């Protein structure tokens, strides 16, 4: 029993204290996209860092300049952000409308050896936050530590409220769609029953007419 408890504690510790990043394997000229479902007017922070996968790749000399291309699309697939970044940093964008936003990333590192096939592991951490930098916000607004924590809590509460409203609207749309589909299925079922009745009546009438024509009745 103690061994099982120890294993569970180790798993819990690894889960809570482990690396929160999502690992992706990227190659040059390869675009990878993922989705982020957020409410409207929500600031999203994407923290990232890239690592070379093999020792051979580390020996290849790369040219200086941006190494990661990031593109963000809104639910209508309109481009709202397109920029090149270095090998590590943070990307911020604010959602103008609720829904699923697509975040696409690709490697833009240019190596002197153009035939070199270099793979990179990109680590991502996506969070919906209230402000980009609360420290800078506290300096601008001249907040005390308590006021800054209250502001952070209010932003978190506002984020939760907007997310709840968004989920309520999604549930309403889902319920409307479900009701519409159920109504269509009901109508199609009634039409099928009427069609079967009409077909049965036609078969009986045809068989009766055949018997009368052959003077079998």
C-alpha positions in Angstrom: 0.0 0.0 0.0 2.9 2.4 0.8 4.5 1.6 -2.5 1.3 2.6 -4.4 1.0 5.8 -2.4 4.6 6.7 -3.1 4.1 6.1 -6.8 1.0 8.3 -6.8 2.8 11.1 -4.9 5.7 10.9 -7.4 3.2 11.2 -10.3 1.4 14.1 -8.7 4.8 15.9 -8.1 5.9 15.3 -11.7 2.5 16.6 -12.9 2.5 19.7 -10.8 6.2 20.6 -11.0 7.0 19.4 -14.5 7.5 21.4 -17.6 4.2 22.9 -18.7 5.4 23.3 -22.3 3.9 21.4 -25.3 6.7 19.9 -27.4 6.5 20.0 -31.2 9.1 18.7 -33.7 9.5 21.2 -36.6 11.5 21.1 -39.8 12.3 24.1 -42.1 9.4 25.1 -44.4 7.0 23.0 -42.4 4.0 24.8 -40.9 2.3 23.4 -37.8 -1.0 24.8 -36.5 -2.9 24.4 -33.3 -6.2 25.8 -32.0 -7.0 28.1 -29.0 -10.7 28.5 -28.1 -11.1 31.8 -26.3 -13.7 34.4 -25.6 -13.7 37.9 -27.1 -11.3 40.6 -25.9 -8.9 38.1 -24.2 -5.2 38.6 -24.2 -3.4 35.4 -25.0 0.3 34.7 -24.3 2.2 32.1 -26.2 5.6 31.4 -24.6 8.0 29.4 -26.7 11.6 28.2 -27.0 13.4 26.2 -29.6 16.0 23.5 -29.2 18.1 21.7 -31.8 17.4 17.9 -31.6 20.8 16.5 -32.6 24.5 17.2 -32.0 25.1 17.3 -35.7 22.6 20.0 -36.1 24.4 22.1 -33.4 27.6 22.0 -35.5 25.8 23.6 -38.5 26.3 27.3 -38.5 23.1 29.3 -38.8 22.8 32.8 -40.1 21.7 35.5 -37.7 18.1 36.7 -37.8 14.6 35.6 -36.9 14.1 31.9 -36.5 10.4 31.4 -36.0 7.5 32.6 -38.1 4.2 32.9 -36.2 0.8 33.5 -37.8 -2.5 33.9 -35.9 -5.9 33.6 -37.5 -9.3 34.5 -36.0 -12.4 32.2 -36.2 -13.2 33.7 -39.7 -9.7 32.7 -40.8 -8.6 36.3 -41.1 -4.9 37.0 -40.4 -4.5 39.1 -37.3 -0.8 38.5 -36.6 2.1 37.6 -38.8 5.6 38.2 -37.5 9.1 36.6 -37.2 10.7 36.0 -33.8 13.9 34.8 -32.4 14.5 31.3 -31.0 12.8 32.0 -27.7 10.4 34.6 -26.3 6.7 35.4 -26.0 3.9 36.2 -28.5 0.9 38.2 -27.5 -2.4 38.7 -29.3 -5.9 39.8 -28.3 -9.0 38.1 -29.6 -11.5 40.5 -31.3 -14.3 37.9 -31.4 -15.0 34.6 -29.6 -14.2 31.3 -31.1 -11.4 29.1 -32.2 -8.2 30.9 -33.1 -5.5 29.1 -35.2 -1.9 29.7 -34.3 0.6 28.5 -37.0 4.3 28.3 -36.5 7.2 27.4 -38.8 11.0 27.6 -38.8 12.7 30.3 -40.8 16.3 29.7 -39.7 18.7 30.0 -42.7 21.8 27.8 -42.6 24.9 28.4 -44.7 24.6 24.8 -45.9 21.3 24.9 -47.7 21.2 21.1 -48.1 21.3 20.7 -44.3 18.2 19.0 -42.9 17.8 20.4 -39.4 15.0 19.6 -37.0 14.1 21.6 -34.0 12.0 20.9 -30.9 9.7 23.8 -30.2 8.2 24.1 -26.7 5.0 26.0 -26.3 3.0 27.3 -23.4 -0.4 28.9 -24.1 -2.1 31.0 -21.4 -5.0 33.4 -21.5 -4.1 36.3 -19.2 -5.4 39.7 -18.1 -2.3 41.8 -18.8 1.0 41.3 -20.5 3.1 42.7 -17.7 1.7 43.4 -14.3 5.0 44.8 -13.0 5.0 47.5 -15.7 1.3 48.1 -15.1 1.9 48.6 -11.4 4.6 51.1 -12.2 2.5 53.1 -14.6 -0.6 53.0 -12.4 1.5 53.5 -9.2 -0.1 50.5 -7.5 1.0 49.1 -4.2 1.6 45.3 -3.9 -1.9 44.8 -2.5 -3.5 46.9 -5.2 -1.5 45.0 -7.9 -2.7 41.7 -6.5 -6.3 43.0 -6.4 -6.0 44.1 -10.0 -4.6 40.7 -11.0 -7.5 39.0 -9.2 -10.1 41.3 -10.8 -8.6 40.6 -14.3 -8.7 36.9 -13.6 -12.3 37.2 -12.4 -13.2 39.2 -15.6 -11.5 36.6 -17.7 -13.5 33.8 -16.0 -16.7 35.8 -16.4 -16.2 36.4 -20.1 -15.2 32.8 -20.6 -18.4 31.6 -18.8 -20.6 33.9 -21.0 -18.9 32.6 -24.1 -19.5 29.0 -23.0 -23.2 29.8 -22.3 -23.6 31.2 -25.8 -21.9 28.1 -27.2 -24.2 25.9 -25.3 -27.2 27.9 -26.6 -26.0 27.5 -30.2 -25.4 23.8 -29.6 -28.9 23.4 -28.2 -30.4 25.3 -31.1 -28.4 23.2 -33.6 -29.5 20.0 -31.8 -33.1 21.0 -31.8 -33.0 21.8 -35.5 -31.4 18.5 -36.3 -34.0 16.6 -34.2 -36.8 18.5 -36.0 -35.3 17.6 -39.4 -35.0 13.9 -38.4 -38.6 13.9 -37.2 -39.8 15.4 -40.4 -37.8 13.0 -42.5 -39.2 10.1 -40.4 -42.8 11.3 -41.0 -42.1 11.6 -44.7 -40.7 8.1 -44.8 -43.8 6.7 -43.1 -46.1 8.5 -45.5 -44.0 7.2 -48.4 -44.2 3.6 -47.1 -48.0 3.9 -46.7 -48.4 5.3 -50.2 -46.2 2.6 -51.6 -48.1 -0.1 -49.8 -51.4 1.3 -50.9 -50.2 1.4 -54.5 -49.0 -2.2 -54.4 -52.3 -3.4 -53.0 -54.2 -1.4 -55.6 -52.0 -2.8 -58.4 -52.4 -6.4 -57.2 -56.2 -5.9 -56.9 -56.4 -4.5 -60.4 -54.3 -7.4 -61.8 -56.6 -10.0 -60.2 -59.7 -8.1 -61.6 -58.1 -7.9 -65.1 -57.4 -11.7 -65.0 -60.9 -12.4 -63.7 -59.4 -14.2 -60.7 -61.7 -12.5 -58.3 
